[in-house]
Amino acid sequence: MNKLFLSLCLLWASVAVGAQERLPKVTLKDLEGRTVQTDTISNNGNPLVVTFFATWCKPCDRELKSIDELYDDWRLETGVRIVAVSIDQAQNVNKVKPLVDQNGWRYDVLLDPNGEFRRSLGIQSVPYTVLLDGQGRIVYKHNGYTDGAEMELYKKVKEVLRR
């Protein structure tokens, strides 16, 4: 009995280690009001960055501005796509589009006013960045922003391409 239990535990552990975390299924809206299922967000086999932000978050603003300055080059070199997810609550959701327009951000922007998507990934604070490989597996997570962190993210994106 003990050997059977031990064998089952080892089997379960090996399956758990082999399992790759993916985006959970949550229904959100984009800035135009279209519905998006988060588990279907992809980038045609290329890396995908999902970054969580809020309009009131100064480090989020700095991060998104820094990435935006490099985004065209990143897309040309790696094919990366960036999806920015606002965690602003429902009463502040009307501030998201003006912020995006003011900064000229070309990211796809989704709204998570109830925090369901954020919570499903265990995110406590923003900015929070998630990198997915071309198969939709989460391969890197980062919380917070300091000047230059966008270059670390870009390095991780390029590493994903070499796998």
N, C-alpha and C positions, 0 to 999 in steps of 0.2 A: 504494500500500500504506500509506504513512504517513497519507494523508488518511482512509482507511478505519479505520485504527487510532485516529486522533484522533476521528473521528466516533463510533466505538464507545465510547471513553472518555468522551466528553461525554454520550452517551446513558446510560451506566451511572451517571455522576455525577448526572444529573438524576433518574433513578429513585431513587437512594439518598437524595437530598435530599428527594424527595417522599414517601418511605416514612416512616410514623410508627411509632415504637416502641410496642409493646404488651406486656402481661404475658406472660411465657413460660409454657409448659405444664409444670407440675410438680404432682405429686399430693401433697397434704398432708391432715392430719386437723384437724377442729375439736375443741373441748374435750369434745364428746360422743362423739368417735371416728368421726364421719362423714367420709367421703372427699370432698375438694374438689379439683377441677381448677382451678388458678390462672388459666388462660387463659379460663375461663368466668365469673370473678367480674365482676359488673356491677352497675349501679344504675339500670336502667330509663331510660337516657338522661340521668341526672343525674350530677354529679361524684362521683368515688369517690376516697377517700384510703386508701392502704395504708401503714401505718406499722410499721416493724420495731423491735422492742424486745427486751430481755432482763430477767429478774427481778433480776439483779445490777446493772443499769445505772441509776444515780441520775438522770442527765439524762432517760433514757427515762421513768422514773416521774414526774418533774416535768412532762414534756411531756404524757403521757397524762392526768394529773390536771388540767392546765390546759385541755386540749381538752375533757375530760369536763364541766367546769364550764360550758362554752359550747355543748356538743353539741346540746342541745334547741333552742336558738335557731338554731343553724346549720342544723339539719335543717328547721325551719319556714321559714326564709328562703331556703334554697338547695336543699333536698332531698338534701344531701350524705350519703353513707354512709361510715363509717370501718371499715376492717378492720385489726386489729392482728395482726401476725405475730411470734410469739415465736421467737427464734433460740436459745433455751436448748437445750443438748445433751440427748440422751435421758435421761441420769441425773438431770437437773434438771427435766424436763418436768412432774413431779408438783408443782412449786412454782408453776406458771403459774395454774392454776385458783384456788388459794387467794388469790393476789395479785389476780386479777381480781375475785373475790367480795368480798374485803376492801375494795377500792376502789369496788365497785358499778359498774364499767365496763360499759356497755351495748354496747360494740363487739362485732362478730363477731371472734372470736379464732381464729387458725390456728396450728398448730405446725409449725415447720421445724427439727426436731432434727438433721438431717443437713446443714443449711445449703445444700441444693440450690437452693431458691428465691432465697435471699440471693445466692448466687454467680452464678446465672443473670442477675441484674440488676447484677452487678459491685459489690455492696455490700461494703465493707471493715469498716465500723464502724457502731454504732448510737448514738443513734437515727438512723433514716434514713426519710424520708418521700417518698412518690411520689404525685402527683396525676394522675388520669386524667380526661379529659373524658367527656361523655356517650356518645361513640362508642368508648370504651375505649382512646384514645390517651394515652400518657404525655406530659403537657405541662409538668410541673414536678417537680424532684427537689431534696431538701434534706438535708444531712447535719448532725447535731449539733442541740443545743437550747440556746437562751439564753432567759431570761425575756422574754416578749412575742413570741416567734417564732410562737406560735399565731395571733396577729393577722395576721402576714404570710401565713401559710397561708390564713387566712380570706379575705384580700384576693385571693389567687390563685384560690380557689374561686369568688369572685364574678366575677372576670375571665373564668373559663371559661364562666360563664353568659351573658356578654355576647357571646361569639363566635358 
